[in-house]
Amino acid sequence: MARLGILERFDCLRCRDDVANAKPEPDLYIAVLDCLGVTAADAIAIEDSPNGVAAAKRAGMRCVAIPNSITARLDLSQADLTLTSLADISLTRLLERMTGTP
């Protein structure tokens, strides 16, 4: 990220090495929520795999699944919303869909 010049755009970075248990356990999401100082109710996870979706849901978060060519045939039904791309929806519309507000 530093090489791409985007590191400063992130308030918090966590990876698998920062937590005891990998996805589908919620440890990574819980660590990020803690780092950002937000509750699961105030966050939305974007995931591409069943393990990622399960981790987000176990952390109490809402989750958008955007499968890739490898995960497209896997069960992502635990996600609150499935899209083919974030380009398919505006941020305003995504937040409306995820929070249930018009």
N, CA, C and O atoms as a printed pandas DataFrame, in Angstrom:
     atom_number atom_name residue_name chain_id  residue_number  x_coord  y_coord  z_coord
0              1         N          MET        A               1    0.809   -1.169    0.000
1              2        CA          MET        A               1    0.000    0.000    0.000
2              3         C          MET        A               1    0.869    1.255    0.000
3              4         O          MET        A               1    0.548    2.245   -0.657
4              5         N          ALA        A               2    1.956    1.201    0.735
5              6        CA          ALA        A               2    2.862    2.348    0.743
6              7         C          ALA        A               2    3.428    2.574   -0.656
7              8         O          ALA        A               2    3.533    3.711   -1.116
8              9         N          ARG        A               3    3.783    1.504   -1.315
9             10        CA          ARG        A               3    4.335    1.608   -2.669
10            11         C          ARG        A               3    3.322    2.219   -3.632
11            12         O          ARG        A               3    3.703    2.930   -4.562
12            13         N          LEU        A               4    2.053    1.951   -3.419
13            14        CA          LEU        A               4    0.997    2.497   -4.269
14            15         C          LEU        A               4    0.582    3.904   -3.851
15            16         O          LEU        A               4   -0.186    4.563   -4.552
16            17         N          GLY        A               5    1.091    4.363   -2.708
17            18        CA          GLY        A               5    0.766    5.695   -2.231
18            19         C          GLY        A               5   -0.616    5.820   -1.621
19            20         O          GLY        A               5   -1.194    6.907   -1.606
20            21         N          ILE        A               6   -1.154    4.710   -1.115
21            22        CA          ILE        A               6   -2.508    4.763   -0.548
22            23         C          ILE        A               6   -2.545    4.425    0.942
23            24         O          ILE        A               6   -3.624    4.406    1.535
24            25         N          LEU        A               7   -1.425    4.165    1.542
25            26        CA          LEU        A               7   -1.378    3.759    2.946
26            27         C          LEU        A               7   -2.042    4.783    3.860
27            28         O          LEU        A               7   -2.747    4.415    4.800
28            29         N          GLU        A               8   -1.821    6.058    3.589
29            30        CA          GLU        A               8   -2.365    7.112    4.450
30            31         C          GLU        A               8   -3.887    7.237    4.358
31            32         O          GLU        A               8   -4.493    7.966    5.142
32            33         N          ARG        A               9   -4.496    6.548    3.428
33            34        CA          ARG        A               9   -5.956    6.590    3.290
34            35         C          ARG        A               9   -6.667    5.654    4.265
35            36         O          ARG        A               9   -7.894    5.678    4.365
36            37         N          PHE        A              10   -5.916    4.843    4.973
37            38        CA          PHE        A              10   -6.490    3.856    5.882
38            39         C          PHE        A              10   -6.242    4.246    7.335
39            40         O          PHE        A              10   -5.116    4.557    7.723
40            41         N          ASP        A              11   -7.309    4.224    8.132
41            42        CA          ASP        A              11   -7.201    4.528    9.556
42            43         C          ASP        A              11   -6.744    3.322   10.363
43            44         O          ASP        A              11   -6.216    3.476   11.464
44            45         N          CYS        A              12   -6.940    2.139    9.831
45            46        CA          CYS        A              12   -6.614    0.922   10.561
46            47         C          CYS        A              12   -6.304   -0.192    9.565
47            48         O          CYS        A              12   -7.028   -0.387    8.589
48            49         N          LEU        A              13   -5.236   -0.907    9.821
49            50        CA          LEU        A              13   -4.892   -2.079    9.010
50            51         C          LEU        A              13   -4.645   -3.257    9.939
51            52         O          LEU        A              13   -3.876   -3.157   10.895
52            53         N          ARG        A              14   -5.294   -4.355    9.655
53            54        CA          ARG        A              14   -5.084   -5.588   10.396
54            55         C          ARG        A              14   -5.041   -6.736    9.395
55            56         O          ARG        A              14   -5.708   -6.701    8.361
56            57         N          CYS        A              15   -4.240   -7.758    9.720
57            58        CA          CYS        A              15   -4.162   -8.928    8.844
58            59         C          CYS        A              15   -4.212  -10.196    9.693
59            60         O          CYS        A              15   -4.255  -10.130   10.922
60            61         N          ARG        A              16   -4.205  -11.311    9.048
61            62        CA          ARG        A              16   -4.292  -12.619    9.705
62            63         C          ARG        A              16   -3.260  -12.766   10.815
63            64         O          ARG        A              16   -3.547  -13.367   11.851
64            65         N          ASP        A              17   -2.070  -12.227   10.614
65            66        CA          ASP        A              17   -1.000  -12.355   11.600
66            67         C          ASP        A              17   -1.279  -11.589   12.893
67            68         O          ASP        A              17   -0.620  -11.824   13.906
68            69         N          ASP        A              18   -2.244  -10.679   12.865
69            70        CA          ASP        A              18   -2.544   -9.845   14.028
70            71         C          ASP        A              18   -3.531  -10.478   15.008
71            72         O          ASP        A              18   -3.767   -9.929   16.084
72            73         N          VAL        A              19   -4.101  -11.613   14.652
73            74        CA          VAL        A              19   -5.124  -12.242   15.498
74            75         C          VAL        A              19   -4.814  -13.717   15.719
75            76         O          VAL        A              19   -4.037  -14.325   14.982
76            77         N          ALA        A              20   -5.437  -14.275   16.747
77            78        CA          ALA        A              20   -5.185  -15.680   17.093
78            79         C          ALA        A              20   -5.826  -16.656   16.118
79            80         O          ALA        A              20   -5.245  -17.691   15.795
80            81         N          ASN        A              21   -7.024  -16.325   15.652
81            82        CA          ASN        A              21   -7.775  -17.269   14.828
82            83         C          ASN        A              21   -8.145  -16.664   13.483
83            84         O          ASN        A              21   -8.550  -15.505   13.399
84            85         N          ALA        A              22   -8.002  -17.459   12.439
85            86        CA          ALA        A              22   -8.331  -17.020   11.076
86            87         C          ALA        A              22   -9.834  -17.120   10.831
87            88         O          ALA        A              22  -10.563  -17.746   11.600
88            89         N          LYS        A              23  -10.274  -16.497    9.759
89            90        CA          LYS        A              23  -11.661  -16.635    9.318
90            91         C          LYS        A              23  -11.929  -18.117    9.078
91            92         O          LYS        A              23  -11.062  -18.798    8.529
92            93         N          PRO        A              24  -13.057  -18.632    9.453
93            94        CA          PRO        A              24  -14.329  -17.970    9.692
94            95         C          PRO        A              24  -14.534  -17.460   11.114
95            96         O          PRO        A              24  -15.616  -16.968   11.435
96            97         N          GLU        A              25  -13.522  -17.564   11.974
97            98        CA          GLU        A              25  -13.656  -16.971   13.305
98            99         C          GLU        A              25  -13.691  -15.450   13.150
99           100         O          GLU        A              25  -13.102  -14.922   12.207
100          101         N          PRO        A              26  -14.359  -14.740   14.045
101          102        CA          PRO        A              26  -14.553  -13.300   13.889
102          103         C          PRO        A              26  -13.402  -12.430   14.394
103          104         O          PRO        A              26  -13.510  -11.204   14.374
104          105         N          ASP        A              27  -12.313  -13.032   14.842
105          106        CA          ASP        A              27  -11.228  -12.294   15.495
106          107         C          ASP        A              27  -10.744  -11.079   14.702
107          108         O          ASP        A              27  -10.563  -10.001   15.269
108          109         N          LEU        A              28  -10.537  -11.246   13.413
109          110        CA          LEU        A              28  -10.005  -10.155   12.600
110          111         C          LEU        A              28  -10.980   -8.983   12.546
111          112         O          LEU        A              28  -10.572   -7.830   12.686
112          113         N          TYR        A              29  -12.243   -9.266   12.349
113          114        CA          TYR        A              29  -13.238   -8.190   12.323
114          115         C          TYR        A              29  -13.367   -7.519   13.685
115          116         O          TYR        A              29  -13.507   -6.298   13.760
116          117         N          ILE        A              30  -13.321   -8.289   14.746
117          118        CA          ILE        A              30  -13.402   -7.716   16.088
118          119         C          ILE        A              30  -12.205   -6.796   16.338
119          120         O          ILE        A              30  -12.356   -5.729   16.932
120          121         N          ALA        A              31  -11.023   -7.205   15.888
121          122        CA          ALA        A              31   -9.826   -6.375   16.044
122          123         C          ALA        A              31   -9.951   -5.063   15.273
123          124         O          ALA        A              31   -9.560   -4.008   15.774
124          125         N          VAL        A              32  -10.485   -5.124   14.074
125          126        CA          VAL        A              32  -10.657   -3.907   13.267
126          127         C          VAL        A              32  -11.699   -2.989   13.892
127          128         O          VAL        A              32  -11.491   -1.778   13.967
128          129         N          LEU        A              33  -12.808   -3.547   14.339
129          130        CA          LEU        A              33  -13.833   -2.732   14.995
130          131         C          LEU        A              33  -13.252   -2.028   16.211
131          132         O          LEU        A              33  -13.511   -0.845   16.429
132          133         N          ASP        A              34  -12.471   -2.749   17.003
133          134        CA          ASP        A              34  -11.836   -2.173   18.180
134          135         C          ASP        A              34  -10.861   -1.063   17.787
135          136         O          ASP        A              34  -10.847    0.003   18.404
136          137         N          CYS        A              35  -10.059   -1.310   16.776
137          138        CA          CYS        A              35   -9.088   -0.326   16.298
138          139         C          CYS        A              35   -9.780    0.957   15.834
139          140         O          CYS        A              35   -9.303    2.058   16.106
140          141         N          LEU        A              36  -10.891    0.810   15.144
141          142        CA          LEU        A              36  -11.623    1.964   14.619
142          143         C          LEU        A              36  -12.530    2.610   15.661
143          144         O          LEU        A              36  -12.980    3.742   15.479
144          145         N          GLY        A              37  -12.797    1.901   16.744
145          146        CA          GLY        A              37  -13.675    2.431   17.776
146          147         C          GLY        A              37  -15.128    2.498   17.352
147          148         O          GLY        A              37  -15.853    3.417   17.732
148          149         N          VAL        A              38  -15.553    1.517   16.558
149          150        CA          VAL        A              38  -16.950    1.461   16.121
150          151         C          VAL        A              38  -17.559    0.122   16.533
151          152         O          VAL        A              38  -16.850   -0.850   16.792
152          153         N          THR        A              39  -18.872    0.098   16.585
153          154        CA          THR        A              39  -19.563   -1.145   16.913
154          155         C          THR        A              39  -19.870   -1.909   15.630
155          156         O          THR        A              39  -19.863   -1.346   14.535
156          157         N          ALA        A              40  -20.135   -3.175   15.787
157          158        CA          ALA        A              40  -20.494   -4.003   14.630
158          159         C          ALA        A              40  -21.749   -3.476   13.951
159          160         O          ALA        A              40  -21.889   -3.584   12.733
160          161         N          ALA        A              41  -22.658   -2.907   14.728
161          162        CA          ALA        A              41  -23.899   -2.364   14.169
162          163         C          ALA        A              41  -23.651   -1.161   13.263
163          164         O          ALA        A              41  -24.488   -0.823   12.426
164          165         N          ASP        A              42  -22.502   -0.518   13.433
165          166        CA          ASP        A              42  -22.164    0.667   12.641
166          167         C          ASP        A              42  -21.197    0.370   11.503
167          168         O          ASP        A              42  -20.643    1.291   10.904
168          169         N          ALA        A              43  -20.992   -0.905   11.203
169          170        CA          ALA        A              43  -20.020   -1.288   10.180
170          171         C          ALA        A              43  -20.642   -2.241    9.167
171          172         O          ALA        A              43  -21.603   -2.951    9.461
172          173         N          ILE        A              44  -20.073   -2.238    7.978
173          174        CA          ILE        A              44  -20.474   -3.164    6.920
174          175         C          ILE        A              44  -19.211   -3.826    6.385
175          176         O          ILE        A              44  -18.252   -3.146    6.020
176          177         N          ALA        A              45  -19.214   -5.134    6.339
177          178        CA          ALA        A              45  -18.086   -5.881    5.785
178          179         C          ALA        A              45  -18.329   -6.146    4.305
179          180         O          ALA        A              45  -19.459   -6.387    3.880
180          181         N          ILE        A              46  -17.260   -6.098    3.535
181          182        CA          ILE        A              46  -17.292   -6.470    2.121
182          183         C          ILE        A              46  -16.439   -7.727    2.010
183          184         O          ILE        A              46  -15.250   -7.697    2.327
184          185         N          GLU        A              47  -17.024   -8.817    1.568
185          186        CA          GLU        A              47  -16.315  -10.095    1.521
186          187         C          GLU        A              47  -16.516  -10.794    0.186
187          188         O          GLU        A              47  -17.432  -10.477   -0.573
188          189         N          ASP        A              48  -15.631  -11.761   -0.083
189          190        CA          ASP        A              48  -15.728  -12.511   -1.338
190          191         C          ASP        A              48  -15.755  -14.020   -1.139
191          192         O          ASP        A              48  -15.741  -14.773   -2.113
192          193         N          SER        A              49  -15.794  -14.469    0.120
193          194        CA          SER        A              49  -15.745  -15.915    0.364
194          195         C          SER        A              49  -16.687  -16.312    1.491
195          196         O          SER        A              49  -17.048  -15.477    2.321
196          197         N          PRO        A              50  -17.089  -17.575    1.527
197          198        CA          PRO        A              50  -17.942  -18.047    2.625
198          199         C          PRO        A              50  -17.300  -17.854    4.001
199          200         O          PRO        A              50  -17.982  -17.465    4.949
200          201         N          ASN        A              51  -15.997  -18.122    4.121
201          202        CA          ASN        A              51  -15.327  -17.933    5.409
202          203         C          ASN        A              51  -15.333  -16.472    5.829
203          204         O          ASN        A              51  -15.517  -16.166    7.007
204          205         N          GLY        A              52  -15.133  -15.569    4.880
205          206        CA          GLY        A              52  -15.160  -14.143    5.184
206          207         C          GLY        A              52  -16.537  -13.680    5.601
207          208         O          GLY        A              52  -16.683  -12.923    6.560
208          209         N          VAL        A              53  -17.550  -14.135    4.880
209          210        CA          VAL        A              53  -18.931  -13.788    5.230
210          211         C          VAL        A              53  -19.256  -14.322    6.623
211          212         O          VAL        A              53  -19.841  -13.611    7.439
212          213         N          ALA        A              54  -18.883  -15.557    6.894
213          214        CA          ALA        A              54  -19.153  -16.149    8.210
214          215         C          ALA        A              54  -18.453  -15.368    9.318
215          216         O          ALA        A              54  -19.037  -15.146   10.378
216          217         N          ALA        A              55  -17.220  -14.952    9.087
217          218        CA          ALA        A              55  -16.479  -14.178   10.090
218          219         C          ALA        A              55  -17.174  -12.856   10.380
219          220         O          ALA        A              55  -17.319  -12.467   11.539
220          221         N          ALA        A              56  -17.599  -12.172    9.338
221          222        CA          ALA        A              56  -18.290  -10.891    9.517
222          223         C          ALA        A              56  -19.590  -11.077   10.291
223          224         O          ALA        A              56  -19.884  -10.315   11.212
224          225         N          LYS        A              57  -20.361  -12.082    9.921
225          226        CA          LYS        A              57  -21.637  -12.326   10.593
226          227         C          LYS        A              57  -21.414  -12.734   12.052
227          228         O          LYS        A              57  -22.168  -12.315   12.930
228          229         N          ARG        A              58  -20.395  -13.540   12.317
229          230        CA          ARG        A              58  -20.089  -13.945   13.699
230          231         C          ARG        A              58  -19.638  -12.755   14.541
231          232         O          ARG        A              58  -19.792  -12.757   15.762
232          233         N          ALA        A              59  -19.079  -11.738   13.879
233          234        CA          ALA        A              59  -18.678  -10.513   14.581
234          235         C          ALA        A              59  -19.870   -9.586   14.798
235          236         O          ALA        A              59  -19.744   -8.549   15.449
236          237         N          GLY        A              60  -21.026   -9.962   14.253
237          238        CA          GLY        A              60  -22.233   -9.165   14.422
238          239         C          GLY        A              60  -22.431   -8.090   13.373
239          240         O          GLY        A              60  -23.253   -7.190   13.543
240          241         N          MET        A              61  -21.674   -8.187   12.283
241          242        CA          MET        A              61  -21.728   -7.170   11.235
242          243         C          MET        A              61  -22.684   -7.555   10.118
243          244         O          MET        A              61  -22.997   -8.730    9.921
244          245         N          ARG        A              62  -23.138   -6.553    9.399
245          246        CA          ARG        A              62  -23.821   -6.800    8.133
246          247         C          ARG        A              62  -22.733   -7.040    7.100
247          248         O          ARG        A              62  -21.608   -6.564    7.255
248          249         N          CYS        A              63  -23.063   -7.772    6.053
249          250        CA          CYS        A              63  -22.031   -8.155    5.093
250          251         C          CYS        A              63  -22.554   -8.138    3.665
251          252         O          CYS        A              63  -23.648   -8.622    3.375
252          253         N          VAL        A              64  -21.742   -7.567    2.782
253          254        CA          VAL        A              64  -21.995   -7.593    1.347
254          255         C          VAL        A              64  -21.010   -8.589    0.746
255          256         O          VAL        A              64  -19.804   -8.486    0.968
256          257         N          ALA        A              65  -21.519   -9.540   -0.004
257          258        CA          ALA        A              65  -20.654  -10.508   -0.685
258          259         C          ALA        A              65  -20.486  -10.080   -2.136
259          260         O          ALA        A              65  -21.454   -9.778   -2.834
260          261         N          ILE        A              66  -19.234  -10.065   -2.567
261          262        CA          ILE        A              66  -18.910   -9.801   -3.965
262          263         C          ILE        A              66  -17.983  -10.926   -4.397
263          264         O          ILE        A              66  -16.762  -10.806   -4.289
264          265         N          PRO        A              67  -18.560  -12.019   -4.887
265          266        CA          PRO        A              67  -17.735  -13.183   -5.228
266          267         C          PRO        A              67  -16.797  -12.906   -6.391
267          268         O          PRO        A              67  -17.072  -12.079   -7.262
268          269         N          ASN        A              68  -15.687  -13.622   -6.375
269          270        CA          ASN        A              68  -14.745  -13.553   -7.495
270          271         C          ASN        A              68  -14.911  -14.813   -8.346
271          272         O          ASN        A              68  -15.799  -15.626   -8.089
272          273         N          SER        A              69  -14.077  -14.968   -9.332
273          274        CA          SER        A              69  -14.232  -16.109  -10.240
274          275         C          SER        A              69  -14.060  -17.451   -9.530
275          276         O          SER        A              69  -14.605  -18.460   -9.980
276          277         N          ILE        A              70  -13.324  -17.475   -8.448
277          278        CA          ILE        A              70  -13.114  -18.713   -7.702
278          279         C          ILE        A              70  -14.269  -18.985   -6.739
279          280         O          ILE        A              70  -14.662  -20.137   -6.555
280          281         N          THR        A              71  -14.815  -17.936   -6.124
281          282        CA          THR        A              71  -15.843  -18.125   -5.095
282          283         C          THR        A              71  -17.269  -17.953   -5.612
283          284         O          THR        A              71  -18.221  -18.099   -4.846
284          285         N          ALA        A              72  -17.429  -17.653   -6.874
285          286        CA          ALA        A              72  -18.764  -17.374   -7.432
286          287         C          ALA        A              72  -19.733  -18.542   -7.288
287          288         O          ALA        A              72  -20.942  -18.332   -7.200
288          289         N          ARG        A              73  -19.223  -19.761   -7.262
289          290        CA          ARG        A              73  -20.104  -20.930   -7.166
290          291         C          ARG        A              73  -20.279  -21.439   -5.736
291          292         O          ARG        A              73  -20.973  -22.427   -5.500
292          293         N          LEU        A              74  -19.649  -20.759   -4.794
293          294        CA          LEU        A              74  -19.743  -21.186   -3.400
294          295         C          LEU        A              74  -20.953  -20.546   -2.723
295          296         O          LEU        A              74  -21.512  -19.569   -3.220
296          297         N          ASP        A              75  -21.342  -21.104   -1.597
297          298        CA          ASP        A              75  -22.516  -20.623   -0.867
298          299         C          ASP        A              75  -22.188  -19.347   -0.092
299          300         O          ASP        A              75  -21.453  -19.381    0.895
300          301         N          LEU        A              76  -22.735  -18.237   -0.544
301          302        CA          LEU        A              76  -22.565  -16.950    0.126
302          303         C          LEU        A              76  -23.897  -16.460    0.695
303          304         O          LEU        A              76  -24.090  -15.264    0.911
304          305         N          SER        A              77  -24.798  -17.389    0.931
305          306        CA          SER        A              77  -26.161  -17.037    1.331
306          307         C          SER        A              77  -26.257  -16.381    2.704
307          308         O          SER        A              77  -27.284  -15.778    3.017
308          309         N          GLN        A              78  -25.223  -16.480    3.528
309          310        CA          GLN        A              78  -25.239  -15.799    4.828
310          311         C          GLN        A              78  -25.101  -14.288    4.677
311          312         O          GLN        A              78  -25.432  -13.545    5.601
312          313         N          ALA        A              79  -24.621  -13.824    3.531
313          314        CA          ALA        A              79  -24.441  -12.383    3.309
314          315         C          ALA        A              79  -25.797  -11.689    3.274
315          316         O          ALA        A              79  -26.798  -12.275    2.860
316          317         N          ASP        A              80  -25.816  -10.453    3.707
317          318        CA          ASP        A              80  -27.048   -9.663    3.677
318          319         C          ASP        A              80  -27.386   -9.196    2.272
319          320         O          ASP        A              80  -28.548   -8.937    1.957
320          321         N          LEU        A              81  -26.376   -9.092    1.436
321          322        CA          LEU        A              81  -26.542   -8.624    0.065
322          323         C          LEU        A              81  -25.412   -9.209   -0.764
323          324         O          LEU        A              81  -24.274   -9.277   -0.300
324          325         N          THR        A              82  -25.714   -9.630   -1.981
325          326        CA          THR        A              82  -24.687  -10.122   -2.894
326          327         C          THR        A              82  -24.713   -9.279   -4.155
327          328         O          THR        A              82  -25.771   -9.060   -4.745
328          329         N          LEU        A              83  -23.543   -8.807   -4.564
329          330        CA          LEU        A              83  -23.387   -7.996   -5.769
330          331         C          LEU        A              83  -22.320   -8.628   -6.651
331          332         O          LEU        A              83  -21.523   -9.440   -6.183
332          333         N          THR        A              84  -22.305   -8.261   -7.911
333          334        CA          THR        A              84  -21.218   -8.707   -8.783
334          335         C          THR        A              84  -20.042   -7.743   -8.722
335          336         O          THR        A              84  -18.911   -8.113   -9.036
336          337         N          SER        A              85  -20.315   -6.489   -8.311
337          338        CA          SER        A              85  -19.274   -5.469   -8.223
338          339         C          SER        A              85  -19.787   -4.309   -7.381
339          340         O          SER        A              85  -20.991   -4.055   -7.352
340          341         N          LEU        A              86  -18.893   -3.604   -6.697
341          342        CA          LEU        A              86  -19.306   -2.391   -5.989
342          343         C          LEU        A              86  -19.734   -1.307   -6.966
343          344         O          LEU        A              86  -20.439   -0.370   -6.589
344          345         N          ALA        A              87  -19.316   -1.429   -8.208
345          346        CA          ALA        A              87  -19.736   -0.470   -9.231
346          347         C          ALA        A              87  -21.227   -0.602   -9.539
347          348         O          ALA        A              87  -21.811    0.279  -10.171
348          349         N          ASP        A              88  -21.842   -1.695   -9.095
349          350        CA          ASP        A              88  -23.266   -1.933   -9.348
350          351         C          ASP        A              88  -24.189   -1.082   -8.481
351          352         O          ASP        A              88  -25.393   -1.029   -8.729
352          353         N          ILE        A              89  -23.633   -0.410   -7.460
353          354        CA          ILE        A              89  -24.484    0.300   -6.506
354          355         C          ILE        A              89  -23.740    1.518   -5.958
355          356         O          ILE        A              89  -22.535    1.458   -5.711
356          357         N          SER        A              90  -24.458    2.610   -5.772
357          358        CA          SER        A              90  -23.839    3.797   -5.177
358          359         C          SER        A              90  -23.702    3.584   -3.672
359          360         O          SER        A              90  -24.393    2.747   -3.091
360          361         N          LEU        A              91  -22.817    4.337   -3.053
361          362        CA          LEU        A              91  -22.649    4.226   -1.609
362          363         C          LEU        A              91  -23.949    4.582   -0.892
363          364         O          LEU        A              91  -24.327    3.924    0.077
364          365         N          THR        A              92  -24.627    5.615   -1.367
365          366        CA          THR        A              92  -25.895    6.009   -0.758
366          367         C          THR        A              92  -26.901    4.872   -0.814
367          368         O          THR        A              92  -27.542    4.562    0.190
368          369         N          ARG        A              93  -27.044    4.255   -1.964
369          370        CA          ARG        A              93  -28.000    3.148   -2.130
370          371         C          ARG        A              93  -27.576    1.930   -1.301
371          372         O          ARG        A              93  -28.422    1.256   -0.713
372          373         N          LEU        A              94  -26.286    1.651   -1.253
373          374        CA          LEU        A              94  -25.789    0.534   -0.445
374          375         C          LEU        A              94  -26.153    0.743    1.023
375          376         O          LEU        A              94  -26.646   -0.175    1.679
376          377         N          LEU        A              95  -25.913    1.940    1.534
377          378        CA          LEU        A              95  -26.240    2.223    2.926
378          379         C          LEU        A              95  -27.740    2.130    3.174
379          380         O          LEU        A              95  -28.169    1.639    4.218
380          381         N          GLU        A              96  -28.537    2.597    2.220
381          382        CA          GLU        A              96  -29.991    2.462    2.345
382          383         C          GLU        A              96  -30.396    0.995    2.420
383          384         O          GLU        A              96  -31.204    0.610    3.266
384          385         N          ARG        A              97  -29.837    0.186    1.539
385          386        CA          ARG        A              97  -30.177   -1.247    1.508
386          387         C          ARG        A              97  -29.738   -1.952    2.787
387          388         O          ARG        A              97  -30.451   -2.811    3.306
388          389         N          MET        A              98  -28.575   -1.590    3.284
389          390        CA          MET        A              98  -28.028   -2.289    4.442
390          391         C          MET        A              98  -28.646   -1.831    5.757
391          392         O          MET        A              98  -28.681   -2.596    6.721
392          393         N          THR        A              99  -29.131   -0.600    5.809
393          394        CA          THR        A              99  -29.695   -0.095    7.061
394          395         C          THR        A              99  -31.208   -0.067    7.052
395          396         O          THR        A              99  -31.837    0.162    8.085
396          397         N          GLY        A             100  -31.800   -0.300    5.880
397          398        CA          GLY        A             100  -33.249   -0.317    5.782
398          399         C          GLY        A             100  -33.891    1.054    5.793
399          400         O          GLY        A             100  -35.093    1.179    6.028
400          401         N          THR        A             101  -33.088    2.098    5.536
401          402        CA          THR        A             101  -33.651    3.449    5.487
402          403         C          THR        A             101  -33.834    3.881    4.043
403          404         O          THR        A             101  -32.980    3.605    3.201
404          405         N          PRO        A             102  -34.952    4.563    3.744
405          406        CA          PRO        A             102  -35.201    5.006    2.353
406          407         C          PRO        A             102  -34.358    6.210    1.973
407          408         O          PRO        A             102  -34.451    6.698    0.847
